[in-house]
Amino acid sequence: MVFLIFVGVLILLLFIGKVSKKQEAPSQAVNSTKESTDNLKNDVVKEVEVKKEPVAVINWHNQPTKDSVTGEIGEIFYNTSKNHVNFPFPYNVDGGSVLNLVFRKRKQGTDAYVVISKGQIVCGYSDCSIRTKGDNGKVKTWPASSEASGKSDMIFIDNPKSFEKYIKSNKKITIGVTFYQSGEQGFDFDVADYPEQTKKK
């Protein structure tokens, strides 16, 4: 009789142990799933952190240029304004017009000029200029001239070497250009990475 009771108790203990293990299994599975999810989140966070690294912004672009008569190869450096200006018809375009600041370097010298993507620049024979404001906040006037063939979307700075030196000494500038029926409009430029720019101490 005692033996039968002992066997019964033993069977009961074994049964309770199996039930306990079955109950623990889901808990372990949940913990395992949670760990996998946490690891995945950490991987995603790390990937996002890598993508947050700053991307270098290039403000100046260059392209080769060839003289159609002499065949001489030169180079053009250009910078596009950060802002747009909306002009009235017939110069209105979606998104507005931008101004390009250009330096053309050739064997015979350097040219500096500005070109509007869509618009008419006012430049008289005796009254033509642009104005600039640099890092020090001072406004400077630069005498300019119209393009030789009479194009009204561009004007040349009369003293390109001095203007280039001015560009090299500034990081951000605003260029004011006068337009037909729109008056003077300001265009903002980031000129900090101008090629061959002198390093400030």
KARA-V354040 format. One record per backbone hydrogen bond with DSSP energy under -0.5 kcal/mol. CO is the residue of the C=O (numbers start at 1). NH is the residue of the N-H. E is the energy in kcal/mol with one decimal. If there is no record, write none. Layout:
CO:NH:E
CO:NH:E
//
This chain:
1:5:-2.1
2:6:-2.3
3:7:-2.3
4:8:-2.4
5:9:-2.5
6:10:-2.2
7:11:-2.4
8:12:-2.2
9:13:-2.3
10:14:-2.1
11:15:-2.1
12:16:-2.3
13:17:-2.1
14:18:-1.9
15:19:-2.1
16:20:-2.2
17:21:-2.0
18:22:-2.1
19:23:-1.8
20:24:-1.6
21:25:-1.5
22:26:-0.8
23:27:-0.7
24:28:-2.2
25:29:-2.3
26:30:-2.5
27:31:-2.3
28:32:-2.4
29:33:-2.5
30:34:-2.6
31:35:-2.3
32:36:-2.1
33:37:-2.4
34:38:-2.6
35:39:-2.4
36:40:-2.2
37:41:-2.5
38:42:-2.4
39:43:-2.2
40:44:-2.3
41:45:-2.7
42:46:-2.5
43:47:-2.2
44:48:-2.5
45:49:-2.6
46:50:-1.9
47:51:-1.8
48:52:-1.1
50:53:-1.3
56:58:-0.5
57:59:-0.7
59:80:-0.5
61:78:-2.6
63:76:-2.8
65:74:-3.7
67:71:-1.7
72:67:-2.8
72:74:-0.5
74:65:-1.8
75:105:-3.2
76:63:-1.9
77:103:-2.9
78:61:-2.4
79:101:-2.9
85:87:-0.6
85:97:-3.2
88:91:-2.2
93:96:-2.1
97:85:-2.2
98:117:-2.6
99:81:-2.4
100:102:-0.5
100:115:-2.3
101:79:-2.1
102:113:-2.4
103:77:-2.9
103:105:-0.6
104:106:-0.6
104:111:-2.6
105:75:-2.3
106:109:-1.4
109:106:-2.8
111:104:-2.7
112:157:-2.8
113:102:-3.0
114:155:-1.6
115:100:-3.1
119:121:-0.5
120:180:-2.6
121:123:-0.6
127:124:-1.8
128:144:-2.5
130:142:-3.1
131:176:-3.9
132:140:-2.8
133:174:-1.9
134:137:-1.6
138:134:-1.1
140:132:-2.7
141:143:-0.5
142:130:-2.1
143:158:-2.5
145:156:-3.1
147:150:-2.2
151:147:-0.7
152:121:-3.8
153:116:-2.7
154:147:-0.8
155:114:-2.2
156:145:-2.6
158:160:-0.5
159:163:-2.1
160:164:-2.6
161:165:-2.0
162:166:-1.9
163:167:-2.2
164:168:-2.3
165:169:-1.2
167:170:-1.4
171:191:-2.2
171:192:-0.9
173:189:-2.9
174:133:-1.9
174:176:-0.5
175:177:-0.6
175:187:-2.2
176:131:-2.0
177:185:-2.8
178:122:-2.6
179:182:-1.5
179:183:-1.6
183:179:-2.4
185:177:-2.2
187:175:-2.8
188:82:-3.2
189:173:-2.0
189:191:-0.7
191:194:-1.4
194:197:-1.7
//
